[in-house]
Amino acid sequence: YFLNLYQASLYPTYQEVFQRFGIIETRAPILGFLAPLLLIAFLLFFPRKYRERYFFGLALAITPLIVLNQQLVTGRIMEPGHYHWRYNVPLAIIFLLVIFFSWFLAKKGKWAVIKKMLAVFIIGISLYTAIFIQVAFYTAGENEATQKQRYGPLIEWLNQNAEKEEVVFADGETSYLTVIYTPLNVFYHPLARYFLSASRDRLLQDIFLYYRLDGISGEEAEEVFFQDRVKFSAAIYGMYYQVLTGSYQNIPDENIQEFVQEYQASFSVPTAVYLDKLCNIYEVRYLVWDTKTNPQWQLSQYPFLKEVAVLDDFIIYERD
């Protein structure tokens, strides 16, 4: 692990990628509201009858405050939202249930029937919630899986005709599935920002090419880029601004304006030359045009691309 970490730190893009994972350099403390409230509720109401259980619970209640503030020692804060939803909230629910039932079970007399009714009610609600969530999940998954069946013939063609490790140019969804179901590489991937090879300039070049194929002119760039500020924030800076400010939306306007100027400057080279140049640099062999999702691409207009297959909505080109 430490050897791999050291080798990764030698890459010139290491600091960029480091920040894209939402790791912020700071020693500012984080308290929030739930972690302190959880500790106070524990100290006031958690039953102390069983010492081992109490001290174990106390350790759990203190843990969020320690974990959320590890940056006081390390100087680097990692995404705190994960701790809140995946640790603090479940722990708070568990503690509240323990406190409630400890108080409730101490009641006697007429409360006995209510205890049984409450137990049946909680079990019923738990079963209903579990079933409801699973049904909703599989229903949504079924629709998505059905829609993705149209990629089947394309994936089969690539596996049968392309050589291992060759590079494919496609849109985001097609690229995402290509790296999963084939042994091929892709020109751009929706999660490219998290790889050490993804420098800022490389990411911008790729994104600019997609905007060009979408028909966005230099004059339209400012309006479109500011509308897509969340997309640029995530694609270039990863989770950095989301962790730093609480929202991807909070990328500075100056950054977007800088992208606009660079995009406009790129038009000194025609789109055909720009596409061919990037395909040469990154050794693209095949280009996949999803005519349903991206009808505006019109890849057939480029003379250096040879159509080799038409599979329903997909047209596959090979570079001469």
N, C-alpha and C positions, 0 to 999 in steps of 0.2 A: 504493500500500500504506500509506504513512505517513499520507496524508489519511484513508483509511478507518479506520485505527487510531485516529487522533485523534478522528474523529467518533464511533466506538464508545465511546471513553473518556468522552464527554460524557453518556452514558446513565446514569440513576441506578442501574441494575442492573448496571453494568459490573463493579464490584468483586465482586459475588456470582457473576456468570457467570465471571469471571476465575478464581475459586477452584474453581468446578465443573470446570474443565478440568484440575484437578490441579496448578495452579501455586501452589507454597507459597513464602511469603516467609521465606527463611532464608539464612544464609551458612555453615552447617555443612558440612564436607567429607564426601564419600562415597567410600569405598574399596571396600567389598565384599570378596570373596575372589578372584573370577575375574580381574579386571583386573590386580591386582598379581601374581598367580600367573602370568598370561600373560606379563607383562613379564619376570619372573624366568626363566621357562622359555626365553623368546626369547634373553635375554642369555647364558644358560649353554649352550644346545644348538643354536641356529639356525646353520646353516652360513654361514661368512664368506668363502667362496671368491669369490663375486661381490659386489663392494662395493656396486654400485648396488642389487642386490636386497636386500642386507642393510640398507642405510640406509632403503630404502623400507619394508621390513618393520618396522624399528625405529620409523619414524614411525607406522605402523599400530598397533603395540603400545602406543605412548604415548598415542595418540588417545583410547582409552576413559577414561583417567584425567583427561584434559583436559575431555572432553565431560561426564563425570559430575560434574565439579566446576566447571562454568561459573558456578554460583550464587555462588562466591567473588567473582566480579566483578559479576555482574548482581543478586545478592541474591534471585533467584527460581529455584526448582528446578522443572524440568518432569519428567514421569513417567519415572523412571529405569528402570523395568521394560522399556520398549521397547528401550533401549540394550542391556540384558543379553541379551535373547532374539534380537534382530534384528541385533546387531552383535558383541557380545563372544563369544557362544557359537559362531556360525559362524566368526569369526576364530580362535578357539582351536582349532577342529577343523582348519582349514586349516593353521595353524602346526604342529600335531602331526603332520599328514600329511607336511608338508615335512620336518620334522625326522626322522621315521621313515624316509622313503624316502631321504633323504640318507645316513643311516647304513646302510640296507639295501643301497643300490645300490653302496656302497663295498666290499661283500663280494665275493669272487671264488671261483672253483672250484665246489664242489658247490652253492653258493648260486644259481647261474645257473638251474637247473631250478625251484628254489623261487620265484625272482623271477617266472618266467613263470606258475607256478601261482597265485601271490598276485595277479598282475595280472588273470588270468582270474576269480579268486574275487571280487575287488573290483568288477570290471565286472558280474559276474553279480548280486552283492548289490545294486548300484546300480540295475540294471534291475528286479530283483524289487521293491525298495522303491518305486521310482517307479510301477510298474504297480499294486502293492498299494494305495498311497495313492490313486491316481486312481480305482481301482475302488471303494474304500470311500467316497471323496468323492462320486462320481456315484450310488452306491447310496443314500446318505443324502439326496442332493439330489433323487433321483427320488421318494422317499417324501414329502418335504416339498412338492415341486412338485405331486404328485398330490393331496395334501390341500388345497392352495391353489386347486385348480380350482373348488372350490365358491364361491369369491368372484367367479368370472367373470360370472355373471348380474347380480350386484349392481353391479359396476364398470360393466358395460354400461348398466344402468339409470341410474346416476348421470350417466354421460357423455351420455346421450340426453335426460335430463329436467332436470337441474340446470344453472343458469347459472354461467358461469365466475366463480370467486372466492367463490361462496357457501360457507357454513360447514356442516359436517356433524359431528354428535355421534355417536360410536361407541366401541367398545372399542379397546384398544391395537392389536391386530393389524389390525383393519379400518381404523383411522385410518392406520396405517403404509402399507397398500396403497393407500388412497385418495389420499394425496399423491403417490404414485408414478405411478398409472395414470389419474388424473383431474386437471383443472385447478382442483380445489376446495381450500378450506382446511378444517382440522379444528379442533374445539373443544380437543382435547388430543392430544398426540403423545408416544410413549414417550421421545423425545429432546428434549422441550420445554425441559428444563433448560439446554440449551446455546444458547438464543436470548435476546437482550437483552430481549425483551418478557416473559420468564418471571421475574417477581418471586417472592419466597418466598410472599407472600400469594396470588398468582394460582395458583401450583402447588398450594398446600394446598387452596384452594377447589375446584379441579378434582378432586384426589385424594379429598377428603371426599365429593364428589358421587358418585363411583364406589363408595365404601364404603357410602354411603346406599342406592344402588340395589342393592347386594349384600345389603342387609338387616342391616348391622352396627349395632347399637344403641349408645347412649352407654355403657351398662353393659358391653358386650362390647369396647369400644374398647381398653381398656388391654391386655387379653390378646392381641387380634388385632394391635395396632400393635407390641407387643414381638416377636411372632412374625414380623412383616413388617419388622423393623428394617433389614434389608439393602435392601429395597425403598425405604423412606423415605430411607435414607442416599444411595442412588443418585439417587432422584427429586428430592430437595431440594438435596443438596450435591454431586451429580455424583461425580467421582473424588477429591474432597478428602480424605475420611477413608481411602480406599484407599491414596492416595499418602502421606499423613501417618503412618498407623499400620500399613499393610500389609494392611488388610482393611476392606471396607465394614461388616462386623459391628461395628466399633469406634466407631460413632457413640455419643456419650454418652447414658446413660439419661435425663439431664435433658432432652435434646432430644426424645426420644420422649414423655416425660411431658408436655412442653409441647404436643406435637401432640395428645395425648389430651385435655388440658383444652380446647384450642381446638375440637376436634371435638365434645366434649360441649356446649360453649357454643353451637355452631351449631344445636343442636336446639331453640333458642328459636324457630326458624323451621321450619315443617313441610316435609317433603321435597318436596312438590308445589310449594310456593312457592319453595323453594331452587332447584329445577331450573328453574322458569319464569324466575326472576330472572336466573340465570346465562346462560340461553339468550337472554334479552333483552339483557343487557350485551354479549355476544359475538356477537350477531346470528346465532344458529343457525337455519338454515332446515329442515334435515332431521335426523332422528334415526334411526339404524340399530340395530335390536335383533337380535343374534345369539342366537336362542333355544336353539341347541345349546350354545354356550359359556357364555352367561349366562342360564339359564332363570329366575333369581330376579329379574330386572329388572322384569318385568311393566309395561312402558311403557303398555300398553293402559288402565291405570287412571287415567291423567291426562287430564282432559277437554279440555285445551288442545292435545292432540296428535290429529291426524287420520291414520288409516291410509290410505296411498296405494298401497302395493304389498306383496305377499307373494311372496318369491322363495326357495322351499325353506326353509332355516333362517333366512332373514332377513325381518324385517318392517320396512318403511320408513314412518316417520311424518313428517308435515309440520306445522309449527306454524301454528295459526290466526292 
